[in-house]
Amino acid sequence: MGTLLAKASSVKLAWDVCWPAFWTGFPFKLVAAVLLLAMQVHPWEGAGLATLLVISIPIDIWALGLTARTYFLERHSVELEGSIGLALWWQGAVIGALFLAAAYYVVGGAVTVSQQVAASIIGLIKKIYPGLPIAEQISIELLLWTAATAIVALILALVALQLYGWRVKATVEASGRATGAPYPERVRRWDYSRIPGDPGLLFTSFAAITVLLTIAFWIFLPVTTPHPAEEFQPPISKSAKPLKPEDMLKQTETSLAKAEAVLQTLEKEKEQDKGKDKKSKDMKKPEQKGK
């Protein structure tokens, strides 16, 4: 067993264990995050983030134990015994905390230094080519310092995976035993081990948990029906009276009568204006004759 694990790359070993474990536990963490959102608690800050991290601990322990047993039995012909998930989890938690602390200072320093270097390079380019457009200048500067920062972060991630891979090897060598079964036999053994002893009990438990989570979701979900604020006073709308044909006819007749009266008044005013014009013309004619 030691020879098989010694040949394996520590980085690849850590990745092959962590990546499937992440996707195995992710759906359960997503359910917890949705419940927190229904409770109006943001799972990415403050108390919500702390709650999600606490809920994630048993999920990660279970996922690591499941994927590690599957991976080492299938790929390395090693059967793991004991609480392998807990052992892998606490070592990964320590290495992850160290990685985050190092990344905070190292990546932050890399960003500062790379931005200064990028600014110096841009200054040199502008001396050679003074007409460098602003858009191209921003793109080149952004590319220079982000590429350097990404390389530093990648190196830190590889170091963390290397350390975790060493710990995985040591843990497997301490709690695993080699089996000489061929590959098809190992796959068959793992498939049979996943069959529950009491399928009815498993189905009932799964259905009950699903129903409870659904009920909890609808209980915690806030009221989403739109309603006006207390300060808003909606305008009082008067109910319109039903229209009747007789009333419409009376209104139309009244409107026509008013329009006819207005027309008659306008005609009278026009006739009066014509009479005034005629009188003024008649008064002007004698005066012209006298002259």
FIKOLBA-213358 format. One record per residue (C-alpha): residue number from 0; residue in one letter; x, y, z. Coordinates in steps of 0.001 Angstrom, whole numbers, plus 500000, padded with zeros to 6 digits. Layout:
REM residues N
+------+-------+--------+--------+--------+
: tilo : marfi :      X :      Y :      Z :
+------+-------+--------+--------+--------+
:  NUM :     A :      X :      Y :      Z :
...
+------+-------+--------+--------+--------+
END
This chain:
REM residues 291
+------+-------+--------+--------+--------+
: tilo : marfi :      X :      Y :      Z :
+------+-------+--------+--------+--------+
:    0 :     M : 500000 : 500000 : 500000 :
:    1 :     G : 502832 : 502390 : 500838 :
:    2 :     T : 504399 : 501887 : 497409 :
:    3 :     L : 501129 : 502632 : 495596 :
:    4 :     L : 500497 : 505827 : 497527 :
:    5 :     A : 504128 : 506933 : 497307 :
:    6 :     K : 503884 : 506955 : 493506 :
:    7 :     A : 500789 : 509141 : 493547 :
:    8 :     S : 501169 : 512894 : 493249 :
:    9 :     S : 500217 : 514707 : 496452 :
:   10 :     V : 498542 : 517566 : 494577 :
:   11 :     K : 496485 : 515187 : 492406 :
:   12 :     L : 495609 : 513069 : 495425 :
:   13 :     A : 494323 : 516059 : 497367 :
:   14 :     W : 492372 : 517328 : 494356 :
:   15 :     D : 490792 : 513930 : 493664 :
:   16 :     V : 489551 : 513785 : 497259 :
:   17 :     C : 488462 : 517408 : 497743 :
:   18 :     W : 486716 : 518094 : 494427 :
:   19 :     P : 484203 : 515202 : 494562 :
:   20 :     A : 483633 : 515888 : 498275 :
:   21 :     F : 482772 : 519504 : 497482 :
:   22 :     W : 480126 : 518557 : 494903 :
:   23 :     T : 478783 : 515787 : 497128 :
:   24 :     G : 478042 : 518185 : 499976 :
:   25 :     F : 477130 : 521224 : 497880 :
:   26 :     P : 473400 : 520393 : 497389 :
:   27 :     F : 472893 : 520064 : 501163 :
:   28 :     K : 474670 : 523367 : 501789 :
:   29 :     L : 472486 : 524946 : 499110 :
:   30 :     V : 469360 : 523761 : 500951 :
:   31 :     A : 470683 : 525327 : 504167 :
:   32 :     A : 471440 : 528585 : 502334 :
:   33 :     V : 467914 : 528713 : 500867 :
:   34 :     L : 466396 : 528190 : 504330 :
:   35 :     L : 468543 : 531005 : 505702 :
:   36 :     L : 467401 : 533280 : 502889 :
:   37 :     A : 463786 : 532365 : 503671 :
:   38 :     M : 464492 : 533440 : 507270 :
:   39 :     Q : 465768 : 536771 : 505861 :
:   40 :     V : 469328 : 535961 : 507005 :
:   41 :     H : 472035 : 536447 : 504382 :
:   42 :     P : 474290 : 533342 : 504291 :
:   43 :     W : 477283 : 535329 : 503020 :
:   44 :     E : 477709 : 537764 : 505911 :
:   45 :     G : 477541 : 538000 : 509697 :
:   46 :     A : 475427 : 535498 : 511614 :
:   47 :     G : 474211 : 533843 : 508410 :
:   48 :     L : 477744 : 533011 : 507283 :
:   49 :     A : 478660 : 531661 : 510730 :
:   50 :     T : 475510 : 529512 : 510768 :
:   51 :     L : 476225 : 528158 : 507288 :
:   52 :     L : 479816 : 527294 : 508262 :
:   53 :     V : 478608 : 525412 : 511354 :
:   54 :     I : 476034 : 523499 : 509292 :
:   55 :     S : 478711 : 522715 : 506700 :
:   56 :     I : 480991 : 520934 : 509191 :
:   57 :     P : 479024 : 517650 : 509475 :
:   58 :     I : 478230 : 517793 : 505752 :
:   59 :     D : 481935 : 518098 : 504872 :
:   60 :     I : 482909 : 515310 : 507268 :
:   61 :     W : 480352 : 512964 : 505732 :
:   62 :     A : 481241 : 513948 : 502137 :
:   63 :     L : 484994 : 513520 : 502715 :
:   64 :     G : 484506 : 510094 : 504296 :
:   65 :     L : 482268 : 508959 : 501449 :
:   66 :     T : 484443 : 510158 : 498587 :
:   67 :     A : 487722 : 509051 : 500228 :
:   68 :     R : 486474 : 505504 : 500741 :
:   69 :     T : 485227 : 505346 : 497156 :
:   70 :     Y : 488357 : 506863 : 495642 :
:   71 :     F : 490957 : 504789 : 497501 :
:   72 :     L : 489072 : 501521 : 497078 :
:   73 :     E : 488600 : 502108 : 493341 :
:   74 :     R : 491946 : 503701 : 492387 :
:   75 :     H : 494438 : 502399 : 494960 :
:   76 :     S : 492852 : 499156 : 496173 :
:   77 :     V : 492795 : 500403 : 499775 :
:   78 :     E : 489914 : 499947 : 502204 :
:   79 :     L : 489660 : 502710 : 504794 :
:   80 :     E : 488445 : 502045 : 508305 :
:   81 :     G : 487378 : 504269 : 511155 :
:   82 :     S : 486283 : 507899 : 511084 :
:   83 :     I : 488293 : 508798 : 508016 :
:   84 :     G : 486037 : 511766 : 507206 :
:   85 :     L : 486702 : 513477 : 510550 :
:   86 :     A : 490460 : 512905 : 510266 :
:   87 :     L : 490602 : 514357 : 506768 :
:   88 :     W : 488324 : 517250 : 507678 :
:   89 :     W : 490225 : 518668 : 510659 :
:   90 :     Q : 493557 : 518456 : 508849 :
:   91 :     G : 492053 : 520156 : 505805 :
:   92 :     A : 490500 : 522825 : 508054 :
:   93 :     V : 493883 : 523650 : 509602 :
:   94 :     I : 495613 : 523821 : 506219 :
:   95 :     G : 492738 : 525871 : 504785 :
:   96 :     A : 492928 : 528384 : 507642 :
:   97 :     L : 496679 : 528745 : 507126 :
:   98 :     F : 496131 : 529150 : 503383 :
:   99 :     L : 493536 : 531918 : 503881 :
:  100 :     A : 495780 : 533762 : 506334 :
:  101 :     A : 498750 : 533510 : 503959 :
:  102 :     A : 496623 : 534504 : 500978 :
:  103 :     Y : 495341 : 537591 : 502811 :
:  104 :     Y : 498846 : 538977 : 503285 :
:  105 :     V : 500717 : 537466 : 500345 :
:  106 :     V : 498077 : 538102 : 497678 :
:  107 :     G : 497406 : 541576 : 499078 :
:  108 :     G : 501103 : 542391 : 498891 :
:  109 :     A : 501293 : 540920 : 495404 :
:  110 :     V : 498451 : 543179 : 494290 :
:  111 :     T : 500188 : 546293 : 495633 :
:  112 :     V : 503592 : 545448 : 494155 :
:  113 :     S : 502201 : 544336 : 490789 :
:  114 :     Q : 500147 : 547515 : 490484 :
:  115 :     Q : 503250 : 549627 : 491094 :
:  116 :     V : 505242 : 547631 : 488559 :
:  117 :     A : 502398 : 547858 : 486053 :
:  118 :     A : 502223 : 551648 : 486537 :
:  119 :     S : 505987 : 551896 : 485921 :
:  120 :     I : 505705 : 549835 : 482743 :
:  121 :     I : 502822 : 551987 : 481522 :
:  122 :     G : 504887 : 555119 : 482239 :
:  123 :     L : 507755 : 553710 : 480167 :
:  124 :     I : 505398 : 552829 : 477323 :
:  125 :     K : 503940 : 556349 : 477342 :
:  126 :     K : 507432 : 557840 : 477057 :
:  127 :     I : 508093 : 555731 : 473975 :
:  128 :     Y : 504583 : 556090 : 472579 :
:  129 :     P : 502995 : 559311 : 473963 :
:  130 :     G : 499779 : 558847 : 472041 :
:  131 :     L : 498722 : 555678 : 473898 :
:  132 :     P : 494905 : 555737 : 474176 :
:  133 :     I : 493334 : 555604 : 477639 :
:  134 :     A : 491330 : 552437 : 476929 :
:  135 :     E : 494415 : 550486 : 475831 :
:  136 :     Q : 496380 : 551867 : 478789 :
:  137 :     I : 493770 : 550628 : 481277 :
:  138 :     S : 493575 : 547205 : 479580 :
:  139 :     I : 497361 : 546688 : 479582 :
:  140 :     E : 497727 : 547815 : 483200 :
:  141 :     L : 494860 : 545598 : 484355 :
:  142 :     L : 496286 : 542608 : 482490 :
:  143 :     L : 499762 : 543112 : 483963 :
:  144 :     W : 498834 : 543227 : 487642 :
:  145 :     T : 495985 : 540686 : 487539 :
:  146 :     A : 498168 : 538100 : 485762 :
:  147 :     A : 500917 : 538454 : 488387 :
:  148 :     T : 498388 : 538248 : 491235 :
:  149 :     A : 496729 : 535171 : 489723 :
:  150 :     I : 500100 : 533398 : 489452 :
:  151 :     V : 500854 : 534101 : 493130 :
:  152 :     A : 497408 : 532840 : 494197 :
:  153 :     L : 497839 : 529714 : 492061 :
:  154 :     I : 501224 : 528973 : 493646 :
:  155 :     L : 499693 : 529310 : 497119 :
:  156 :     A : 496835 : 526980 : 496151 :
:  157 :     L : 499299 : 524365 : 494834 :
:  158 :     V : 501297 : 524585 : 498065 :
:  159 :     A : 498116 : 524064 : 500103 :
:  160 :     L : 497127 : 521070 : 497965 :
:  161 :     Q : 500627 : 519647 : 498311 :
:  162 :     L : 500464 : 519889 : 502115 :
:  163 :     Y : 496989 : 518402 : 502229 :
:  164 :     G : 498030 : 515593 : 499885 :
:  165 :     W : 500874 : 514651 : 502262 :
:  166 :     R : 498438 : 514526 : 505163 :
:  167 :     V : 495980 : 512438 : 503146 :
:  168 :     K : 498738 : 509926 : 502357 :
:  169 :     A : 499747 : 509692 : 506023 :
:  170 :     T : 496127 : 509269 : 507162 :
:  171 :     V : 495373 : 506590 : 504585 :
:  172 :     E : 498531 : 504654 : 505419 :
:  173 :     A : 497590 : 504745 : 509103 :
:  174 :     S : 493923 : 503754 : 508811 :
:  175 :     G : 493738 : 501764 : 505573 :
:  176 :     R : 494447 : 498207 : 504581 :
:  177 :     A : 495358 : 496970 : 501144 :
:  178 :     T : 493113 : 494512 : 499354 :
:  179 :     G : 494278 : 492281 : 496544 :
:  180 :     A : 490873 : 492137 : 494846 :
:  181 :     P : 490777 : 492959 : 491122 :
:  182 :     Y : 489188 : 496147 : 489895 :
:  183 :     P : 485730 : 494705 : 488973 :
:  184 :     E : 485515 : 493054 : 492380 :
:  185 :     R : 486333 : 496330 : 494150 :
:  186 :     V : 483678 : 498188 : 492171 :
:  187 :     R : 481111 : 495477 : 492908 :
:  188 :     R : 481950 : 495564 : 496611 :
:  189 :     W : 481506 : 499314 : 496759 :
:  190 :     D : 478219 : 499158 : 494841 :
:  191 :     Y : 476851 : 496531 : 497206 :
:  192 :     S : 477941 : 498518 : 500250 :
:  193 :     R : 475779 : 501419 : 499109 :
:  194 :     I : 472597 : 499309 : 499148 :
:  195 :     P : 470780 : 500070 : 502415 :
:  196 :     G : 469842 : 497228 : 504723 :
:  197 :     D : 466305 : 498616 : 505090 :
:  198 :     P : 465247 : 500484 : 501907 :
:  199 :     G : 461788 : 501230 : 503326 :
:  200 :     L : 463235 : 502949 : 506383 :
:  201 :     L : 465647 : 504944 : 504215 :
:  202 :     F : 462861 : 506074 : 501881 :
:  203 :     T : 460589 : 507026 : 504778 :
:  204 :     S : 463358 : 509000 : 506477 :
:  205 :     F : 464243 : 510799 : 503251 :
:  206 :     A : 460585 : 511649 : 502564 :
:  207 :     A : 460033 : 512876 : 506135 :
:  208 :     I : 463109 : 515123 : 506019 :
:  209 :     T : 462007 : 516527 : 502661 :
:  210 :     V : 458514 : 517306 : 503987 :
:  211 :     L : 459917 : 518932 : 507140 :
:  212 :     L : 462326 : 521098 : 505138 :
:  213 :     T : 459509 : 522150 : 502798 :
:  214 :     I : 457242 : 523080 : 505703 :
:  215 :     A : 460086 : 524995 : 507364 :
:  216 :     F : 460739 : 526854 : 504119 :
:  217 :     W : 457113 : 528010 : 503816 :
:  218 :     I : 456944 : 528926 : 507512 :
:  219 :     F : 460107 : 531037 : 507374 :
:  220 :     L : 459252 : 532599 : 504017 :
:  221 :     P : 458159 : 536234 : 504515 :
:  222 :     V : 454962 : 537661 : 503102 :
:  223 :     T : 455524 : 538390 : 499432 :
:  224 :     T : 452080 : 539774 : 498546 :
:  225 :     P : 452632 : 543420 : 497528 :
:  226 :     H : 450891 : 545911 : 499812 :
:  227 :     P : 451233 : 549680 : 500210 :
:  228 :     A : 453247 : 551153 : 503036 :
:  229 :     E : 451492 : 552502 : 506102 :
:  230 :     E : 452454 : 556089 : 505218 :
:  231 :     F : 450862 : 555817 : 501785 :
:  232 :     Q : 447237 : 556954 : 501606 :
:  233 :     P : 445575 : 555584 : 498509 :
:  234 :     P : 443183 : 557967 : 496731 :
:  235 :     I : 439524 : 557353 : 497449 :
:  236 :     S : 437927 : 556184 : 494258 :
:  237 :     K : 434248 : 556833 : 493758 :
:  238 :     S : 432264 : 554058 : 492239 :
:  239 :     A : 430959 : 555033 : 488830 :
:  240 :     K : 427237 : 554921 : 488356 :
:  241 :     P : 425932 : 552549 : 485713 :
:  242 :     L : 425087 : 554324 : 482475 :
:  243 :     K : 421548 : 554091 : 481076 :
:  244 :     P : 420578 : 554684 : 477446 :
:  245 :     E : 417829 : 557173 : 478481 :
:  246 :     D : 420343 : 559279 : 480430 :
:  247 :     M : 422774 : 559220 : 477539 :
:  248 :     L : 420031 : 560417 : 475159 :
:  249 :     K : 419036 : 563237 : 477528 :
:  250 :     Q : 422653 : 564354 : 477870 :
:  251 :     T : 423068 : 564303 : 474108 :
:  252 :     E : 419873 : 566356 : 473584 :
:  253 :     T : 420964 : 568856 : 476206 :
:  254 :     S : 424383 : 569198 : 474584 :
:  255 :     L : 422814 : 569705 : 471157 :
:  256 :     A : 420429 : 572322 : 472535 :
:  257 :     K : 423321 : 574224 : 474108 :
:  258 :     A : 425304 : 574034 : 470887 :
:  259 :     E : 422281 : 575341 : 468912 :
:  260 :     A : 421841 : 578232 : 471322 :
:  261 :     V : 425501 : 579140 : 470990 :
:  262 :     L : 425222 : 579076 : 467186 :
:  263 :     Q : 422178 : 581347 : 467272 :
:  264 :     T : 423976 : 583784 : 469546 :
:  265 :     L : 426987 : 583838 : 467204 :
:  266 :     E : 424711 : 584508 : 464210 :
:  267 :     K : 423000 : 587408 : 466013 :
:  268 :     E : 426376 : 588909 : 466898 :
:  269 :     K : 427447 : 588661 : 463265 :
:  270 :     E : 424249 : 590401 : 462083 :
:  271 :     Q : 424778 : 593182 : 464627 :
:  272 :     D : 428338 : 593661 : 463445 :
:  273 :     K : 427148 : 593871 : 459831 :
:  274 :     G : 424545 : 596524 : 460778 :
:  275 :     K : 427151 : 598610 : 462560 :
:  276 :     D : 429440 : 598444 : 459550 :
:  277 :     K : 426595 : 599560 : 457250 :
:  278 :     K : 425746 : 602586 : 459441 :
:  279 :     S : 429355 : 603712 : 459574 :
:  280 :     K : 429586 : 603508 : 455783 :
:  281 :     D : 426368 : 605534 : 455327 :
:  282 :     M : 427697 : 608275 : 457647 :
:  283 :     K : 430917 : 608538 : 455713 :
:  284 :     K : 429190 : 609040 : 452303 :
:  285 :     P : 427534 : 612475 : 453044 :
:  286 :     E : 430747 : 613828 : 454393 :
:  287 :     Q : 432521 : 612907 : 451166 :
:  288 :     K : 429768 : 614613 : 449063 :
:  289 :     G : 430040 : 617844 : 451061 :
:  290 :     K : 433714 : 618072 : 450377 :
+------+-------+--------+--------+--------+
END
